[in-house]
Amino acid sequence: MNDAPAQGFDAGWLALREPFDAAARDGRLAACFVEAVAARAVRRQATDGSVPQACRLVDLAAGTGANVRLLAPRVGGGQDWLLVDHDPVLIAAQPRVLAAWAAGHGWPARAEGDALVIDAPAGPWRIRSVALDLQRSLDRLDLDGIDGVTTTAFLDLVSDDWLERFCDRIVAARVPLLATLTVDGRRDWHPPGPDDGSLAVAFERHQQGDKGFGPSLGPGAVDALVARLQARGYRTQCALADWQVDGASPAMLLRMVEECAAVAREADPDRAPLFDRWEALRRAQAQSGSLRLCVGHRDLLALPARDD
Ligand SMILES: C[S@@+](CC[C@H](N)C(=O)[O-])C[C@H]1O[C@@H](n2cnc3c(N)ncnc32)[C@H](O)[C@@H]1O
């Protein structure tokens, strides 16, 4: 869910959502992506004769590096990651958050030049960060020799124009893409409430607002990307990746309630009293453990039509 009213994606919020993302993500698509990345790395190394063997991955809109934490152990072997984000605070947090994650697994982490190197048994994993505004500077992203591109909880922020440019870059590089956790517009509160419909209308309006890229695609992003990539010969597969949040996670529920109400008030200030009432009811339910929420997301795997 990408609905922070001020479009702030603070590290605390990313940490809160990370376990829900991890539980929701489609394992089969991740496994196919990992396989495609490994195969491409082998082919690349056979062509350019490079040693030692390390897969090269780029994560776009990386936040604090959740994709590394989820995928590096699955990819296995040596890896070079480039984490791209425009937020200097999140960029600065990446080495600290990743080193703490490594320490939690008993894996040493050290700074080496501009990289953090994690010496996991299946590693080493060399992780670099770059501050880049993907709206303004997508052209500066170098995908030459990259074995896989990932992005999570990002594509619903972008515009149709930007998606076209992004698609151009992916297709030109003939690189596998794993784009996970893009919202698809479903959001079901249980038990249902009388004002859910009004909230949903305001919420949807906000989702299609400008998140820094022009009018955002919101829930239409995955379909728009699939259509473009297929038209250019990519093979695509999608899977549902829904958040299931129940009474055992009151902090997450409260955060979602607060953000949904704030977003709705921002989108439709005239109905603020109704959204206040909705928020009060949902807060009480979250605190008593009687609230559940399902947020719809989709994962997308896209692979070049032929191996090269
Ligand atoms: C919902 S967060 C997801 C972060 C991370 N992928 C994760 O799963 O934890 C969206 C991310 O998009 C980044 N972002 C938004 N606009 C951007 C832009 N114009 N250029 C680069 N990154 C951007 C934010 O800084 C934030 O890290």
The ligand as an SDF file (V2000), in Angstrom:
LIG
                    3D

 27 29  0  0  0  0  0  0  0  0999 V2000
    6.4840    1.8430   -0.5020 C   0  0  0  0  0  0  0  0  0  0  0  0
    8.1570    2.2500   -0.5900 S   0  0  0  0  0  0  0  0  0  0  0  0
    8.8670    0.6710   -1.0000 C   0  0  0  0  0  0  0  0  0  0  0  0
   10.3030    0.5380   -0.5740 C   0  0  0  0  0  0  0  0  0  0  0  0
   10.9300   -0.8450   -0.7610 C   0  0  0  0  0  0  0  0  0  0  0  0
   10.8650   -1.2690   -2.1370 N   0  0  0  0  0  0  0  0  0  0  0  0
   10.2800   -1.8660    0.1420 C   0  0  0  0  0  0  0  0  0  0  0  0
    9.6310   -2.7820   -0.3560 O   0  0  0  0  0  0  0  0  0  0  0  0
   10.4350   -1.7500    1.3590 O   0  0  0  0  0  0  0  0  0  0  0  0
    8.3270    3.1580   -2.0960 C   0  0  0  0  0  0  0  0  0  0  0  0
    9.7390    3.5930   -2.3770 C   0  0  0  0  0  0  0  0  0  0  0  0
    9.7540    4.3470   -3.6020 O   0  0  0  0  0  0  0  0  0  0  0  0
   10.7410    5.3380   -3.4760 C   0  0  0  0  0  0  0  0  0  0  0  0
   10.4990    6.3680   -4.4830 N   0  0  0  0  0  0  0  0  0  0  0  0
    9.3930    7.1240   -4.6460 C   0  0  0  0  0  0  0  0  0  0  0  0
    9.5550    8.0070   -5.6500 N   0  0  0  0  0  0  0  0  0  0  0  0
   10.8080    7.7910   -6.1590 C   0  0  0  0  0  0  0  0  0  0  0  0
   11.5810    8.3990   -7.2000 C   0  0  0  0  0  0  0  0  0  0  0  0
   11.0930    9.4170   -7.9130 N   0  0  0  0  0  0  0  0  0  0  0  0
   12.8180    7.9240   -7.4420 N   0  0  0  0  0  0  0  0  0  0  0  0
   13.3350    6.9050   -6.6990 C   0  0  0  0  0  0  0  0  0  0  0  0
   12.6600    6.3120   -5.6840 N   0  0  0  0  0  0  0  0  0  0  0  0
   11.4140    6.7440   -5.4060 C   0  0  0  0  0  0  0  0  0  0  0  0
   10.5430    5.8220   -2.0400 C   0  0  0  0  0  0  0  0  0  0  0  0
   11.6300    6.5810   -1.5650 O   0  0  0  0  0  0  0  0  0  0  0  0
   10.3500    4.5040   -1.3210 C   0  0  0  0  0  0  0  0  0  0  0  0
   11.5610    3.9510   -0.8930 O   0  0  0  0  0  0  0  0  0  0  0  0
  1  2  1  0
  2  3  1  0
  2 10  1  0
  3  4  1  0
  4  5  1  0
  5  6  1  0
  5  7  1  0
  7  8  2  0
  7  9  1  0
 10 11  1  0
 11 12  1  0
 11 26  1  0
 12 13  1  0
 13 14  1  0
 13 24  1  0
 14 15  1  0
 14 23  1  0
 15 16  2  0
 16 17  1  0
 17 18  1  0
 17 23  2  0
 18 19  1  0
 18 20  2  0
 20 21  1  0
 21 22  2  0
 22 23  1  0
 24 25  1  0
 24 26  1  0
 26 27  1  0
M  CHG  2   2   1   9  -1
M  END
$$$$
